[in-house]
Amino acid sequence: MAKGLIWATAEDLARNRGKVLSLYRQILRSLNSPDLPLTYAARLSKKAEVRTIFIFGSEERSLHNIADLIDTAEYSLSILKKGRLP
């Protein structure tokens, strides 16, 4: 175990699973919004990026990294709901 990191237990992972899946689904749905100025190819590309981030994030066992993934997903979702991309 690395010094200074706090590793997630099975209970921590189970507790965060529902929230992470919900954020993942909301982001994918938001990318389909007609308010976003994206072409079809750009939408597919963004969805692929989101899937990649969440696939790698699902392998995380550090509480800090899981919290960062959730924070980043919530921020991204708020930007998407405003109808603009950074």
Backbone as ProteinMPNN parsed JSONL, in Angstrom:
{"seq_chain_A": "MAKGLIWATAEDLARNRGKVLSLYRQILRSLNSPDLPLTYAARLSKKAEVRTIFIFGSEERSLHNIADLIDTAEYSLSILKKGRLP", "coords_chain_A": {"N_chain_A": [[0.843, -1.181, 0.0], [0.557, 2.209, -0.833], [2.123, 5.045, 0.633], [0.235, 7.416, 2.436], [-2.139, 7.206, 0.966], [-5.585, 6.358, 1.022], [-7.277, 3.43, 0.918], [-10.103, 2.093, -0.744], [-12.76, 0.235, 0.665], [-14.774, -2.738, 0.221], [-17.336, -1.983, 0.938], [-17.231, 0.787, 0.609], [-16.903, 0.955, -2.166], [-19.3, -0.211, -3.023], [-21.113, 1.63, -2.021], [-20.595, 3.908, -3.547], [-21.105, 3.091, -6.115], [-23.736, 3.256, -7.278], [-24.119, 6.051, -7.496], [-22.027, 6.781, -9.226], [-22.7, 5.321, -11.554], [-25.149, 6.533, -12.132], [-24.345, 9.186, -12.67], [-22.756, 8.711, -14.92], [-24.661, 7.773, -16.803], [-26.325, 10.047, -16.954], [-24.571, 11.942, -18.056], [-24.055, 10.787, -20.575], [-26.655, 10.906, -21.66], [-27.013, 13.68, -21.676], [-25.215, 14.464, -23.6], [-26.597, 13.962, -25.895], [-28.249, 16.065, -26.264], [-30.019, 18.425, -28.22], [-29.353, 21.044, -27.924], [-26.642, 21.313, -27.709], [-23.904, 22.33, -29.645], [-22.938, 20.212, -31.547], [-21.698, 17.938, -33.991], [-22.801, 14.793, -35.369], [-20.654, 12.98, -35.425], [-18.93, 14.229, -33.62], [-20.42, 13.999, -31.281], [-20.402, 11.205, -30.922], [-17.678, 10.855, -30.519], [-17.244, 12.306, -28.13], [-18.836, 10.771, -26.406], [-17.394, 8.394, -26.459], [-15.066, 9.249, -25.183], [-16.094, 9.783, -22.632], [-16.918, 7.198, -21.853], [-14.4, 5.929, -21.761], [-13.11, 7.341, -19.688], [-14.762, 6.64, -17.518], [-14.474, 3.87, -17.534], [-11.767, 3.505, -16.866], [-11.905, 4.808, -14.436], [-13.535, 3.099, -13.012], [-11.847, 1.16, -12.157], [-10.487, 2.184, -10.064], [-9.226, 2.27, -6.727], [-8.704, 3.986, -4.754], [-9.892, 6.181, -2.316], [-9.724, 8.941, -2.59], [-9.316, 9.31, -5.342], [-11.686, 8.246, -6.361], [-13.511, 10.048, -5.288], [-12.655, 12.335, -6.649], [-13.32, 11.594, -9.28], [-16.122, 11.545, -9.114], [-16.633, 14.25, -8.435], [-15.63, 15.547, -10.726], [-17.312, 14.463, -12.677], [-19.79, 15.483, -11.839], [-19.33, 18.228, -12.193], [-18.876, 18.313, -14.979], [-21.368, 17.48, -15.882], [-22.954, 19.619, -15.01], [-21.99, 21.634, -16.691], [-22.741, 20.599, -19.177], [-25.523, 20.627, -18.92], [-25.999, 23.306, -19.018], [-25.757, 23.726, -21.631], [-23.462, 24.148, -23.09], [-20.118, 23.559, -24.173], [-16.844, 23.257, -22.735]], "CA_chain_A": [[0.0, 0.0, 0.0], [1.329, 3.433, -0.936], [2.048, 5.91, 1.802], [-0.619, 8.585, 2.306], [-3.395, 6.941, 0.273], [-6.581, 5.573, 1.766], [-7.862, 2.516, -0.059], [-11.535, 1.86, -0.601], [-13.201, -1.106, 1.037], [-15.899, -3.208, -0.599], [-18.505, -1.176, 1.298], [-17.07, 2.094, -0.038], [-17.153, 0.776, -3.595], [-20.732, -0.462, -3.201], [-21.815, 2.87, -1.704], [-20.389, 4.871, -4.626], [-21.433, 2.51, -7.419], [-24.986, 3.816, -7.801], [-23.913, 7.456, -7.858], [-21.156, 6.833, -10.404], [-23.492, 4.865, -12.702], [-26.138, 7.556, -12.432], [-23.659, 10.296, -13.331], [-22.347, 8.229, -16.24], [-25.848, 7.755, -17.668], [-26.775, 11.42, -17.164], [-23.646, 12.598, -18.984], [-24.31, 10.258, -21.919], [-27.932, 11.469, -22.13], [-26.827, 15.112, -21.922], [-24.488, 14.637, -24.86], [-27.565, 13.847, -26.986], [-29.08, 17.263, -26.291], [-29.924, 19.211, -29.451], [-28.835, 22.371, -27.581], [-25.193, 21.314, -27.86], [-23.501, 22.523, -31.045], [-22.046, 19.119, -31.917], [-22.096, 17.069, -35.095], [-22.994, 13.399, -34.953], [-19.33, 12.395, -35.177], [-18.409, 14.829, -32.389], [-21.153, 13.385, -30.163], [-19.859, 9.86, -30.725], [-16.333, 11.015, -29.975], [-17.383, 12.705, -26.719], [-19.341, 9.606, -25.672], [-16.267, 7.458, -26.322], [-14.202, 9.806, -24.148], [-16.76, 9.573, -21.338], [-16.817, 5.771, -21.545], [-13.013, 5.632, -21.396], [-12.858, 7.894, -18.36], [-15.461, 5.861, -16.505], [-13.905, 2.52, -17.485], [-10.559, 3.589, -16.04], [-12.328, 5.199, -13.096], [-14.147, 1.967, -12.317], [-10.781, 0.331, -11.616], [-9.85, 2.902, -8.962], [-9.452, 1.761, -5.377], [-8.352, 5.062, -3.836], [-11.051, 7.007, -1.988], [-9.51, 10.28, -3.131], [-9.527, 9.276, -6.793], [-13.117, 8.033, -6.589], [-14.156, 11.34, -5.0], [-12.313, 13.223, -7.77], [-14.121, 11.172, -10.434], [-17.496, 11.999, -8.873], [-16.636, 15.71, -8.538], [-15.435, 15.906, -12.13], [-18.529, 14.096, -13.403], [-20.832, 16.446, -11.491], [-18.999, 19.494, -12.851], [-19.116, 18.132, -16.418], [-22.821, 17.428, -16.077], [-23.491, 20.974, -14.863], [-21.629, 22.363, -17.911], [-23.58, 20.071, -20.264], [-26.901, 21.071, -18.73], [-26.068, 24.709, -19.427], [-25.832, 23.714, -23.082], [-22.232, 24.579, -23.742], [-18.94, 22.746, -23.865], [-15.655, 24.09, -22.495]], "C_chain_A": [[0.883, 1.237, 0.0], [1.097, 4.322, 0.276], [1.135, 7.108, 1.52], [-1.935, 8.361, 1.572], [-4.314, 6.119, 1.157], [-7.316, 4.729, 0.748], [-9.317, 2.235, 0.276], [-11.804, 0.408, -0.217], [-14.346, -1.507, 0.113], [-17.153, -2.385, -0.321], [-18.443, 0.205, 0.643], [-17.401, 2.002, -1.522], [-18.637, 0.58, -3.861], [-21.536, 0.816, -2.974], [-21.729, 3.864, -2.867], [-20.865, 4.375, -5.98], [-22.675, 3.125, -8.048], [-24.824, 5.253, -8.264], [-23.083, 7.581, -9.13], [-21.926, 6.398, -11.649], [-24.532, 5.902, -13.116], [-25.502, 8.739, -13.154], [-23.245, 9.931, -14.746], [-23.519, 8.279, -17.224], [-26.345, 9.166, -17.97], [-25.883, 12.164, -18.156], [-23.89, 12.103, -20.408], [-25.613, 10.813, -22.493], [-27.786, 12.946, -22.482], [-26.083, 15.376, -23.225], [-25.41, 14.52, -26.071], [-28.44, 15.091, -27.134], [-28.912, 18.027, -27.6], [-29.397, 20.624, -29.19], [-27.321, 22.462, -27.733], [-24.818, 21.437, -29.332], [-22.486, 21.471, -31.487], [-22.593, 18.368, -33.123], [-22.257, 15.654, -34.542], [-21.656, 12.742, -34.603], [-18.726, 12.94, -33.884], [-19.104, 14.246, -31.163], [-20.625, 11.981, -29.87], [-18.468, 9.905, -30.103], [-16.381, 11.37, -28.488], [-17.887, 11.54, -25.868], [-18.237, 8.578, -25.457], [-15.304, 7.941, -25.246], [-14.788, 9.562, -22.757], [-16.654, 8.105, -20.927], [-15.414, 5.405, -21.082], [-12.698, 6.125, -19.994], [-13.514, 7.034, -17.286], [-14.956, 4.421, -16.431], [-12.65, 2.52, -16.622], [-10.907, 3.965, -14.603], [-12.93, 4.049, -12.315], [-13.1, 1.038, -11.704], [-10.086, 0.972, -10.421], [-10.208, 2.277, -7.62], [-9.077, 2.787, -4.313], [-9.584, 5.927, -3.588], [-10.927, 8.403, -2.585], [-9.774, 10.31, -4.632], [-10.985, 9.049, -7.153], [-13.876, 9.337, -6.355], [-13.875, 12.338, -6.124], [-13.124, 12.88, -9.015], [-15.551, 11.676, -10.299], [-17.581, 13.513, -9.017], [-16.522, 16.171, -9.992], [-16.684, 15.604, -12.95], [-19.657, 15.084, -13.106], [-20.585, 17.799, -12.153], [-19.29, 19.409, -14.345], [-20.604, 18.13, -16.721], [-23.439, 18.818, -15.957], [-23.187, 21.813, -16.107], [-22.521, 21.901, -19.071], [-25.02, 20.547, -20.136], [-27.088, 22.536, -19.078], [-26.074, 24.836, -20.941], [-24.595, 24.228, -23.785], [-21.097, 23.657, -23.325], [-17.756, 23.656, -23.635], [-14.719, 24.062, -23.676]], "O_chain_A": [[1.855, 1.306, 0.753], [0.013, 4.34, 0.86], [1.255, 7.743, 0.472], [-2.778, 9.258, 1.559], [-3.861, 5.286, 1.943], [-7.915, 5.262, -0.186], [-9.698, 2.151, 1.444], [-11.158, -0.516, -0.711], [-14.823, -0.698, -0.682], [-17.94, -2.118, -1.229], [-19.456, 0.731, 0.182], [-18.091, 2.862, -2.068], [-19.177, 1.138, -4.816], [-22.529, 1.056, -3.66], [-22.691, 4.583, -3.139], [-21.015, 5.172, -6.907], [-22.664, 3.477, -9.227], [-25.34, 5.628, -9.317], [-23.395, 8.387, -10.006], [-21.817, 7.04, -12.694], [-24.765, 6.121, -14.305], [-26.051, 9.239, -14.136], [-23.367, 10.742, -15.664], [-23.377, 8.77, -18.344], [-26.741, 9.459, -19.098], [-26.373, 12.921, -18.993], [-23.93, 12.901, -21.344], [-25.675, 11.152, -23.675], [-28.361, 13.415, -23.464], [-26.302, 16.399, -23.875], [-25.038, 14.94, -27.167], [-29.279, 15.158, -28.033], [-27.787, 18.253, -28.044], [-29.032, 21.328, -30.132], [-26.774, 23.556, -27.87], [-25.361, 20.721, -30.173], [-21.33, 21.787, -31.765], [-23.803, 18.185, -33.257], [-21.896, 15.367, -33.401], [-21.548, 12.034, -33.602], [-18.083, 12.202, -33.137], [-18.471, 14.022, -30.131], [-20.426, 11.615, -28.712], [-18.133, 9.078, -29.254], [-15.643, 10.799, -27.685], [-17.425, 11.342, -24.745], [-18.155, 7.963, -24.395], [-14.78, 7.134, -24.478], [-14.075, 9.183, -21.827], [-16.335, 7.805, -19.776], [-15.252, 4.654, -20.12], [-12.088, 5.407, -19.202], [-12.898, 6.733, -16.264], [-15.008, 3.811, -15.363], [-12.477, 1.659, -15.76], [-10.27, 3.49, -13.662], [-12.847, 4.022, -11.087], [-13.419, 0.225, -10.836], [-9.192, 0.368, -9.828], [-11.33, 1.819, -7.405], [-9.125, 2.498, -3.118], [-10.245, 6.358, -4.533], [-11.917, 8.98, -3.034], [-10.396, 11.247, -5.133], [-11.472, 9.597, -8.141], [-14.77, 9.69, -7.124], [-14.76, 13.103, -6.509], [-13.569, 13.778, -9.73], [-16.128, 12.18, -11.263], [-18.506, 14.016, -9.655], [-17.236, 17.076, -10.425], [-17.072, 16.391, -13.814], [-20.395, 15.477, -14.009], [-21.524, 18.444, -12.62], [-19.882, 20.324, -14.917], [-21.044, 18.718, -17.709], [-24.346, 19.16, -16.714], [-24.021, 22.611, -16.534], [-22.999, 22.722, -19.853], [-25.668, 20.841, -21.141], [-28.196, 22.967, -19.397], [-26.356, 25.905, -21.482], [-24.658, 24.685, -24.926], [-21.128, 23.054, -22.252], [-17.655, 24.712, -24.259], [-13.67, 24.706, -23.647]]}, "name": "protein", "num_of_chains": 1, "seq": "MAKGLIWATAEDLARNRGKVLSLYRQILRSLNSPDLPLTYAARLSKKAEVRTIFIFGSEERSLHNIADLIDTAEYSLSILKKGRLP"}
